[in-house]
Each structure stands twice: as structure tokens, then as C-alpha cells.
Amino acid sequence: MLTHETRKAVAATAAEFGIEPAALLAVAEIESGGKAYVRIGGRREPVIRFEGHYFDRRLAGEKRCLARRAGLSSPAAGEIVNPPGQAARWRLLDRAIAIDRKAALESVSWGLGQVMGAHWAWLGFGSVEDLVAEVRSDVTGQARLMARYITKAGLSDALADRDWARFARGYNGPAYRRNRYDRKLAVAYRRYADGGTTPARPEADRALRRGASGTAVAELQITLSAAGYPLAIDGRFGRLTEMALRRFQKSVGLTADGVGGRETLAALRAHLSLAARLRRWWALLMALLAPRN
């Protein structure tokens, strides 16, 4: 499962990109297996997967022959098997870097969102080195790369609509059904939408009120901020959080008691999805009204 640090970073990034936090958390969990970092030689590094067929396409001549002889590249997808452990995968990457650094970095899927390094230009980075620096910087860098890819690929709508099959097809490819990717996303989303990290966490069934603290409060503050009620994200339910929650409850016709119960939290999630849709509709309207040359 995702750590507190990772959950907080992903939820904050979701708010920044106009994505429902529970949806982005679900993607992060399924893509990364719930792990953002591993220890490699005393360093904290993102989880990776090396794709030998990508590496093969980016090489030519003697370099390609060398990579094939070393068991690092193949024209067939899946031919180069990733070791089960991350330390061994990083050693595999180091061997590929010794042949061609740029091609090797482009041939890795990086971090929480498992975004391919090969997408660096399409995603607006100046180089693959810039993309790798972002994802290796901290967990927020990983989360922002994932959200950047989702936005650029036009998959934000699928997340907002909770159309897991459409999102899975666009993000994971046409073979997503074999791995039950869409179903796994739906299960993870329901858990995060209910405010829990595991099905058995008792806080998930408890209303949030003044005096509470922890991850659930931080996520409430992030969601309120994304919904237009800006707050410091400190994980402490104090006077300002209660005031913001009361203002939101009043705006949607709920009892303004300042308590984050299931009904209020569900209304917040729905409001966030609606806000994202309105932003997209407004952008479309502006594009339609823009003068034509």
C-alpha cells in the first residue's frame, strides 16, 4: 500500500491537475504495486521496468549487436525478461547505460505511473535526462510525471467519469483485460474514495471533525482546496478547516455542521468531478469562439 508521504504527494498533485485524488491514488497504487521507492546502494530510487524492445529500436549497428549479445535488447516485446527485484533491474539498466545512456533511459518505465522515458519530448521535457531528474527528485516528481502523462494523453475525462475500461485501454494498452487492470482500478478507487488505505482501517468509518489529525484530514484539506476552499495542508482539523467545510456544506445544501461525514465527503468528490468537467467545457467553448485565421 502507498505510504503516508506518497498518498499526500499524489493527492496534492491530483488537486494541482484537476483530477480527483482518489482516482489518481488508485492509478498510482495499481501501476507501482503500492511502492514508490526502493533502496539501491543506499540511495532512494523510483521503481523501474526496463523494456528491451524499446532499447533495441533506439540502437543501430554495432551498439545493437552488442546489446543483443548481452541479452539487453530484442526486437520482440517481452523477450528481455525483467528480474523480479528492483536492485537487479537497476543493475540491468546500468549495463544498458554503458552501451548507450540516452537509449537506455528512454527504454525505462519510471516511478509511480510507470511512464516511459521515451515520451520525454511529447511531455514537454527538454531531454530524457530532465524527465529522469524529475522522477528521481522526490515522490512529488513521480506523481507530477504520472499526472502530466494522463493529461497529455487525454485520459482525464475517463478518470473523471470513472470509466475504468476506457482509462485502462488508453493508459495500459489493449491487453489490459488480461491483467484485470480496470477491475483493480475500480477496487482501489472505492477504497481511496472511502478515505481508507486498507479495507480494515477504522478511521474510514469515522467522521472527521475538529481536533482530528492524520492522513484523512490532509486529504480532506487537499480536496477542499481543489474545490475552491484553499487551506494549508497540515493534516490537522482546526478552526480554518472547519470554517471551509461549513462554507462548502452550505453551498451544496447540506447541514453546515463542519463535520466531514460520508455524505459530505461524497458531495466533495462529486463537486470536484463537476468542477473538472466545467473547466473542460469552458476550454472547449473558448476554443470554439476563438477567431479563425
Beta strands, then each sheet from edge to edge (+ up, - down):
strand 1: 37-40
strand 2: 43-46
strand 3: 48-50
strand 4: 108-110
strand 5: 115-116
sheet 1: 1+ 2-
sheet 2: 3+ 4- 5+
end
